[in-house]
Structure formats: structure tokens, C-alpha cells
Amino acid sequence: MWLQTDPRNLERYERDVRKYGIYGVFELPEGVTVRHHDRQWIESLLHGYELLALDEVEVQTMNGNPTSAFQWFGRKV
């Protein structure tokens, strides 16, 4: 999932950035640690791959909240 821009997620990112040292990592009350990703971080991970398709989709989280996600399809250059 991409970094989100809604107040609920922004609060969680800010709350847990000091604990994890990465903006976008946060804990859920259920004890799960989650990471939402910055677009530039994903691009840096995929250096050396050819982008074939990037689908950006709206999905629901496991708690039923709407969120922006992505599916990246590529091939090694």
C-alpha cells in the first residue's frame, strides 16, 4: 500500500516514526506492525527492473477502511 494522506493514517505514521525510524510504519491495536510505502522507496527497490504495468487500486483494509494500494509488474532488465 502507498503512504496514505487521510488524518487517521497520518496520525499513526507520526506516532510510530520515532519507534521504528521509518515514516509509514505503525502498529495496530491487534498487535500487527504494518508498513505503507513511499513511491520513491518502491522505485529505488525496483531499480534494474523494467516496469510493465503499475495498477493503482482502491481496496479495503482488514478493518474495512478504504485505502490506496498498488500492484507492480515488471521484468529484470
Backbone as a ProteinNet text record, in pm:
[ID]
protein_1_A
[PRIMARY]
MWLQTDPRNLERYERDVRKYGIYGVFELPEGVTVRHHDRQWIESLLHGYELLALDEVEVQTMNGNPTSAFQWFGRKV
[TERTIARY]
84	0	88.4	39.8	110.2	95	180.6	154.8	19.7	-60.4	-193.7	-190.2	-294.6	-297.7	-410.3	-487.4	-600.2	-550.7	-625	-582.6	-554.2	-632.4	-612.8	-474.1	-435.1	-304.2	-190.7	-209	-104.6	-71.2	-173.8	-151.7	-70.9	-101.5	-29.1	115.8	138.2	276.2	359.3	302.2	372.6	393.3	294.1	300.9	414.7	436	530.1	661.5	680.9	805.4	927.1	916	1031.1	1063.9	962.5	983.7	1053.3	1009.8	1061	1164.8	1172.4	1270.8	1235.9	1115.9	1070.4	928.9	911	778.2	692.1	576.8	485.8	473.1	558.6	547.9	468.1	370.8	288.8	231.5	187.4	127.3	-24.4	-91.1	-235.7	-267.2	-386.1	-423.4	-416.9	-432.7	-429.8	-288.6	-187.4	-50	25.5	-31.7	30.6	108.3	229.3	306.8	291.4	258.6	226.1	318.3	345.7	421.5	349.6	328.1	281.9	404	407.3	530.6	525.1	635.6	656.5	688.3	633.5	654.8	803.4	879.8	1023.6	1096.8	1056.3	1117.2	1093.4	971.6	940.2	1022.9	1031.7	1110.8	1257.3	1311.9	1452.6	1472.5	1376.2	1386.1	1384.1	1316.4	1294.4	1388.2	1493.2	1594.6	1653.5	1664.9	1714.8	1604.2	1481.3	1366	1291	1235.7	1153.7	1009	948.9	808.2	721.1	638.6	543.7	404.8	367.8	237.2	239	172.2	152.9	4.6	-62.7	-205.7	-225.2	-290.1	-323.4	-470.9	-500	-636.1	-679.7	-808.3	-868	-917.5	-876.3	-912	-959.5	-1003.5	-1039.8	-935.1	-899.5	-806.4	-877.5	-801.7	-862.1	-964.6	-958.3	-1055.9	-1167.4	-1172.2	-1281.4	-1263.8	-1144.1	-1119.8	-1072.9	-1117.6	-1069.8	-923.8	-847	-705.8	-657.6	-550.9	-491.2	-377.9	-383.5	-282	-228.3	-128.9	-73.1	-30.7	-27.7	29.9	131.3	253.6	363.4	405.5	408.4	450.1	572.7	674.7	795.7	876.1	989.3	1079.8	1221.6	1310.2	1451.3	1512.1	1585.2	1649.8	1772.9
-117.7	0	123.7	223.9	352.5	419.5	519.8	609	675	683.2	741.3	886.9	961.5	1103.8	1140.8	1042.4	1072.7	1094.4	1170.7	1203.5	1081	975.3	855.7	796	780.9	724	820.9	947.7	1045.5	1045.9	1035.4	1031	907.2	793.4	670.1	676.9	733.7	747.2	832.8	945.6	1036.4	971.9	901.6	838.7	736.5	658.5	546.8	568.1	684.1	706.1	702.6	754.3	752.3	609.3	528.1	390.4	306.7	321	235.9	303.9	436.7	508.4	516.8	478.2	482.7	539.9	647.6	706.9	611.1	575.9	485	350.1	323.4	200.6	233.7	148.5	173.6	43.2	48	-67	-52.6	-165.6	-171.8	-223.4	-193	-240.6	-393.6	-463.7	-610.4	-665.2	-576.7	-619.7	-640.7	-602.1	-617.1	-490	-505.4	-392.3	-387.5	-269.9	-250.9	-145.5	-158.1	-53.9	-13.8	115.9	174.2	236.8	236.3	269.5	400.8	472.9	590.8	545.5	612.6	576.8	574.2	670	674	553.7	505.6	388.1	265.6	249.3	135.8	144.7	263.8	280.5	245.4	281.7	250.1	99.4	29.7	-115.3	-185.7	-126.2	-192	-142.6	-70	-27.8	-152.9	-151.6	-269	-357.5	-315.9	-387.4	-295.7	-353.1	-278.4	-281.9	-166.1	-156.7	-201.6	-301.5	-346.7	-290.9	-282.7	-227.8	-186.9	-78	-33	-2.3	-87.8	-69.5	-10.2	104.6	166.9	141.4	81.6	37.5	84.8	103.9	134.3	1.9	-27.4	-152.9	-122.9	-227.1	-214.9	-286.3	-225.7	-289.1	-403.5	-478.3	-588.6	-538.7	-408.8	-349.3	-276.4	-289.4	-232.3	-87.7	-31.3	107.8	115.9	218.7	234.6	278.5	230.8	266.2	252.3	322.8	317	215.3	122.5	18.3	15.8	-69.9	-81.5	-225.9	-258.3	-383.8	-344.1	-386.8	-351.4	-476.9	-469.3	-583	-540.8	-621.8	-586	-707.2	-677.4	-783.7	-734.2	-826.8	-793.4	-755.2	-643.6	-594.6	-676.2
0	0	0	-68.4	-69	66.8	93.5	205.6	180.3	283	271.2	317.8	282.4	315.8	412.3	456.3	545.2	688.9	767.6	904.4	992.3	979.3	1062.1	1039.4	913.2	883.3	914	884.4	914.8	1063.5	1147.6	1291.8	1329.6	1270.7	1301.7	1255.3	1136.8	1087.6	1183.9	1222.6	1313.5	1451.2	1498.6	1630.2	1639.3	1535.1	1543.1	1468.8	1405.8	1331.8	1424.1	1543	1635.2	1679.7	1696.8	1741.5	1634.7	1508.5	1400.6	1312.6	1318.9	1238.5	1091.5	1055.9	916.7	915.3	841.6	827.1	745.4	798.1	729.6	798.6	898	976.7	1102.7	1134.8	1253.1	1306.3	1430.6	1496.6	1500	1484.3	1500.7	1640.8	1693.3	1827.5	1839.7	1729.4	1730.2	1749.8	1753.1	1770.8	1640.8	1530	1398.5	1365	1311.3	1261.7	1110.8	1058	917	857.8	727.6	658.5	530.9	515.4	390.3	324.8	192.2	121.5	43.6	47.6	-35.2	-177.8	-275.1	-415.7	-451.3	-402.2	-433	-375	-257.8	-197.6	-286.1	-333.7	-421.1	-548.6	-607.5	-729.9	-705.8	-589	-560.6	-545.6	-488.4	-474	-609.2	-704.6	-832.9	-941.7	-902.3	-998.9	-1063.4	-1193.4	-1263.8	-1318.4	-1294.1	-1348.8	-1444.2	-1545.6	-1641.1	-1594.2	-1581.6	-1543.5	-1659.9	-1638.2	-1739.7	-1713.3	-1587.5	-1551.4	-1405	-1375.8	-1238.4	-1223.1	-1149.8	-1126.8	-987.9	-982.7	-855.5	-831.5	-716.8	-688.9	-551.5	-537.2	-408	-350.6	-228.4	-162.4	-21.1	47	188	271.7	384.2	477.2	549.2	628.8	704.1	806	839.2	931	857.4	724	646.4	605.3	621.8	583.8	437.7	364.9	227	226.4	128.5	119.1	-24.7	-57.2	-190.9	-190.4	-282.6	-292.8	-436	-457.5	-592	-618.3	-746.3	-795.5	-901.8	-881.7	-973	-1045.4	-1178.5	-1259.9	-1341.9	-1340.1	-1413	-1451.4	-1514.6	-1557.7	-1538.5	-1498.7	-1479.4	-1613.4	-1613.2	-1735.8	-1764
[MASK]
+++++++++++++++++++++++++++++++++++++++++++++++++++++++++++++++++++++++++++++

